[in-house]
Amino acid sequence: MKLLFSPEDGRILGVQAVGEAGVEKRIDVIAIAIQLGATIYDRDW
C-alpha cells in the first residue's frame, strides 16, 4: 500500500494498493478518511 499525503499539513491525498482479498476494504477506509479531511497525524500508526 502506498499512501500519498501533503508534506506541508499531512492531508491524505490518495492511496494505491495491490493485493488479493481485503484490499478493497482498506481502500474504502482511506477513501472515507480523505472525504472527512483526515491527516496522517489523525491515525495511530
Jmol script that loads the backbone (N, CA, C; Angstrom):
load data "model"
ATOM      1  N   MET A   1       0.847  -1.167   0.000  1.00  0.00           N
ATOM      2  CA  MET A   1       0.000   0.000   0.000  1.00  0.00           C
ATOM      3  C   MET A   1       0.895   1.234   0.000  1.00  0.00           C
ATOM      4  N   LYS A   2       0.526   2.191  -0.825  1.00  0.00           N
ATOM      5  CA  LYS A   2       1.249   3.460  -0.914  1.00  0.00           C
ATOM      6  C   LYS A   2       0.271   4.576  -0.573  1.00  0.00           C
ATOM      7  N   LEU A   3       0.605   5.335   0.463  1.00  0.00           N
ATOM      8  CA  LEU A   3      -0.235   6.432   0.919  1.00  0.00           C
ATOM      9  C   LEU A   3       0.406   7.747   0.498  1.00  0.00           C
ATOM     10  N   LEU A   4      -0.338   8.564  -0.218  1.00  0.00           N
ATOM     11  CA  LEU A   4       0.154   9.863  -0.671  1.00  0.00           C
ATOM     12  C   LEU A   4      -0.425  10.949   0.226  1.00  0.00           C
ATOM     13  N   PHE A   5       0.458  11.851   0.702  1.00  0.00           N
ATOM     14  CA  PHE A   5      -0.010  12.910   1.585  1.00  0.00           C
ATOM     15  C   PHE A   5       0.777  14.183   1.339  1.00  0.00           C
ATOM     16  N   SER A   6       0.197  15.284   1.765  1.00  0.00           N
ATOM     17  CA  SER A   6       0.838  16.586   1.638  1.00  0.00           C
ATOM     18  C   SER A   6       1.867  16.746   2.752  1.00  0.00           C
ATOM     19  N   PRO A   7       3.124  17.016   2.412  1.00  0.00           N
ATOM     20  CA  PRO A   7       4.135  17.183   3.458  1.00  0.00           C
ATOM     21  C   PRO A   7       3.934  18.456   4.291  1.00  0.00           C
ATOM     22  N   GLU A   8       3.222  19.432   3.751  1.00  0.00           N
ATOM     23  CA  GLU A   8       3.003  20.678   4.489  1.00  0.00           C
ATOM     24  C   GLU A   8       2.062  20.500   5.672  1.00  0.00           C
ATOM     25  N   ASP A   9       0.940  19.813   5.444  1.00  0.00           N
ATOM     26  CA  ASP A   9      -0.063  19.711   6.504  1.00  0.00           C
ATOM     27  C   ASP A   9      -0.478  18.282   6.838  1.00  0.00           C
ATOM     28  N   GLY A  10       0.079  17.283   6.165  1.00  0.00           N
ATOM     29  CA  GLY A  10      -0.243  15.896   6.456  1.00  0.00           C
ATOM     30  C   GLY A  10      -1.551  15.412   5.875  1.00  0.00           C
ATOM     31  N   ARG A  11      -2.208  16.244   5.079  1.00  0.00           N
ATOM     32  CA  ARG A  11      -3.500  15.870   4.480  1.00  0.00           C
ATOM     33  C   ARG A  11      -3.321  14.679   3.538  1.00  0.00           C
ATOM     34  N   ILE A  12      -4.185  13.678   3.648  1.00  0.00           N
ATOM     35  CA  ILE A  12      -4.120  12.492   2.799  1.00  0.00           C
ATOM     36  C   ILE A  12      -4.659  12.851   1.423  1.00  0.00           C
ATOM     37  N   LEU A  13      -3.868  12.570   0.396  1.00  0.00           N
ATOM     38  CA  LEU A  13      -4.235  12.915  -0.972  1.00  0.00           C
ATOM     39  C   LEU A  13      -4.698  11.709  -1.779  1.00  0.00           C
ATOM     40  N   GLY A  14      -4.202  10.534  -1.458  1.00  0.00           N
ATOM     41  CA  GLY A  14      -4.583   9.357  -2.212  1.00  0.00           C
ATOM     42  C   GLY A  14      -3.901   8.117  -1.679  1.00  0.00           C
ATOM     43  N   VAL A  15      -4.245   6.990  -2.283  1.00  0.00           N
ATOM     44  CA  VAL A  15      -3.672   5.710  -1.872  1.00  0.00           C
ATOM     45  C   VAL A  15      -3.643   4.783  -3.076  1.00  0.00           C
ATOM     46  N   GLN A  16      -2.631   3.930  -3.120  1.00  0.00           N
ATOM     47  CA  GLN A  16      -2.519   2.899  -4.146  1.00  0.00           C
ATOM     48  C   GLN A  16      -2.294   1.577  -3.435  1.00  0.00           C
ATOM     49  N   ALA A  17      -2.943   0.523  -3.906  1.00  0.00           N
ATOM     50  CA  ALA A  17      -2.766  -0.782  -3.273  1.00  0.00           C
ATOM     51  C   ALA A  17      -2.879  -1.885  -4.308  1.00  0.00           C
ATOM     52  N   VAL A  18      -2.104  -2.910  -4.096  1.00  0.00           N
ATOM     53  CA  VAL A  18      -2.141  -4.102  -4.935  1.00  0.00           C
ATOM     54  C   VAL A  18      -2.247  -5.289  -3.998  1.00  0.00           C
ATOM     55  N   GLY A  19      -3.102  -6.217  -4.327  1.00  0.00           N
ATOM     56  CA  GLY A  19      -3.226  -7.397  -3.484  1.00  0.00           C
ATOM     57  C   GLY A  19      -4.439  -8.210  -3.867  1.00  0.00           C
ATOM     58  N   GLU A  20      -4.738  -9.128  -3.008  1.00  0.00           N
ATOM     59  CA  GLU A  20      -5.868 -10.014  -3.262  1.00  0.00           C
ATOM     60  C   GLU A  20      -7.017  -9.659  -2.320  1.00  0.00           C
ATOM     61  N   ALA A  21      -7.480 -10.606  -1.587  1.00  0.00           N
ATOM     62  CA  ALA A  21      -8.656 -10.405  -0.734  1.00  0.00           C
ATOM     63  C   ALA A  21      -8.420  -9.321   0.312  1.00  0.00           C
ATOM     64  N   GLY A  22      -9.376  -8.433   0.466  1.00  0.00           N
ATOM     65  CA  GLY A  22      -9.328  -7.419   1.503  1.00  0.00           C
ATOM     66  C   GLY A  22      -8.776  -6.071   1.093  1.00  0.00           C
ATOM     67  N   VAL A  23      -8.148  -5.988  -0.071  1.00  0.00           N
ATOM     68  CA  VAL A  23      -7.561  -4.717  -0.500  1.00  0.00           C
ATOM     69  C   VAL A  23      -8.638  -3.655  -0.667  1.00  0.00           C
ATOM     70  N   GLU A  24      -9.763  -4.019  -1.211  1.00  0.00           N
ATOM     71  CA  GLU A  24     -10.816  -3.032  -1.454  1.00  0.00           C
ATOM     72  C   GLU A  24     -11.346  -2.444  -0.155  1.00  0.00           C
ATOM     73  N   LYS A  25     -11.359  -3.229   0.907  1.00  0.00           N
ATOM     74  CA  LYS A  25     -11.815  -2.712   2.203  1.00  0.00           C
ATOM     75  C   LYS A  25     -10.839  -1.679   2.760  1.00  0.00           C
ATOM     76  N   ARG A  26      -9.547  -1.929   2.606  1.00  0.00           N
ATOM     77  CA  ARG A  26      -8.550  -0.965   3.078  1.00  0.00           C
ATOM     78  C   ARG A  26      -8.642   0.329   2.287  1.00  0.00           C
ATOM     79  N   ILE A  27      -8.861   0.218   0.978  1.00  0.00           N
ATOM     80  CA  ILE A  27      -9.017   1.405   0.131  1.00  0.00           C
ATOM     81  C   ILE A  27     -10.265   2.185   0.552  1.00  0.00           C
ATOM     82  N   ASP A  28     -11.344   1.473   0.854  1.00  0.00           N
ATOM     83  CA  ASP A  28     -12.583   2.132   1.292  1.00  0.00           C
ATOM     84  C   ASP A  28     -12.367   2.948   2.566  1.00  0.00           C
ATOM     85  N   VAL A  29     -11.610   2.411   3.505  1.00  0.00           N
ATOM     86  CA  VAL A  29     -11.342   3.119   4.758  1.00  0.00           C
ATOM     87  C   VAL A  29     -10.568   4.403   4.486  1.00  0.00           C
ATOM     88  N   ILE A  30      -9.551   4.324   3.631  1.00  0.00           N
ATOM     89  CA  ILE A  30      -8.763   5.514   3.301  1.00  0.00           C
ATOM     90  C   ILE A  30      -9.620   6.518   2.534  1.00  0.00           C
ATOM     91  N   ALA A  31     -10.497   6.042   1.646  1.00  0.00           N
ATOM     92  CA  ALA A  31     -11.368   6.944   0.889  1.00  0.00           C
ATOM     93  C   ALA A  31     -12.276   7.743   1.826  1.00  0.00           C
ATOM     94  N   ILE A  32     -12.789   7.098   2.843  1.00  0.00           N
ATOM     95  CA  ILE A  32     -13.624   7.805   3.821  1.00  0.00           C
ATOM     96  C   ILE A  32     -12.790   8.827   4.585  1.00  0.00           C
ATOM     97  N   ALA A  33     -11.572   8.446   4.951  1.00  0.00           N
ATOM     98  CA  ALA A  33     -10.687   9.380   5.659  1.00  0.00           C
ATOM     99  C   ALA A  33     -10.413  10.612   4.805  1.00  0.00           C
ATOM    100  N   ILE A  34     -10.214  10.415   3.502  1.00  0.00           N
ATOM    101  CA  ILE A  34      -9.978  11.544   2.593  1.00  0.00           C
ATOM    102  C   ILE A  34     -11.208  12.447   2.555  1.00  0.00           C
ATOM    103  N   GLN A  35     -12.396  11.844   2.458  1.00  0.00           N
ATOM    104  CA  GLN A  35     -13.627  12.634   2.413  1.00  0.00           C
ATOM    105  C   GLN A  35     -13.825  13.445   3.689  1.00  0.00           C
ATOM    106  N   LEU A  36     -13.366  12.919   4.804  1.00  0.00           N
ATOM    107  CA  LEU A  36     -13.513  13.610   6.091  1.00  0.00           C
ATOM    108  C   LEU A  36     -12.399  14.614   6.350  1.00  0.00           C
ATOM    109  N   GLY A  37     -11.442  14.687   5.438  1.00  0.00           N
ATOM    110  CA  GLY A  37     -10.347  15.638   5.590  1.00  0.00           C
ATOM    111  C   GLY A  37      -9.296  15.206   6.597  1.00  0.00           C
ATOM    112  N   ALA A  38      -9.150  13.906   6.786  1.00  0.00           N
ATOM    113  CA  ALA A  38      -8.193  13.391   7.764  1.00  0.00           C
ATOM    114  C   ALA A  38      -6.757  13.664   7.338  1.00  0.00           C
ATOM    115  N   THR A  39      -5.882  13.689   8.321  1.00  0.00           N
ATOM    116  CA  THR A  39      -4.452  13.826   8.055  1.00  0.00           C
ATOM    117  C   THR A  39      -3.744  12.565   8.537  1.00  0.00           C
ATOM    118  N   ILE A  40      -2.467  12.439   8.179  1.00  0.00           N
ATOM    119  CA  ILE A  40      -1.710  11.279   8.645  1.00  0.00           C
ATOM    120  C   ILE A  40      -1.503  11.323  10.150  1.00  0.00           C
ATOM    121  N   TYR A  41      -1.671  12.495  10.738  1.00  0.00           N
ATOM    122  CA  TYR A  41      -1.496  12.643  12.177  1.00  0.00           C
ATOM    123  C   TYR A  41      -2.739  12.226  12.962  1.00  0.00           C
ATOM    124  N   ASP A  42      -3.871  12.033  12.274  1.00  0.00           N
ATOM    125  CA  ASP A  42      -5.108  11.620  12.927  1.00  0.00           C
ATOM    126  C   ASP A  42      -5.140  10.126  13.211  1.00  0.00           C
ATOM    127  N   ARG A  43      -4.235   9.379  12.623  1.00  0.00           N
ATOM    128  CA  ARG A  43      -4.207   7.918  12.739  1.00  0.00           C
ATOM    129  C   ARG A  43      -3.097   7.497  13.691  1.00  0.00           C
ATOM    130  N   ASP A  44      -3.382   6.529  14.556  1.00  0.00           N
ATOM    131  CA  ASP A  44      -2.352   5.944  15.422  1.00  0.00           C
ATOM    132  C   ASP A  44      -1.652   4.839  14.648  1.00  0.00           C
ATOM    133  N   TRP A  45      -0.431   5.077  14.278  1.00  0.00           N
ATOM    134  CA  TRP A  45       0.329   4.090  13.498  1.00  0.00           C
ATOM    135  C   TRP A  45       0.973   3.133  14.456  1.00  0.00           C
TER     136      TRP A  45
END
end "model"
wireframe off; spacefill off
backbone 0.3
color backbone group
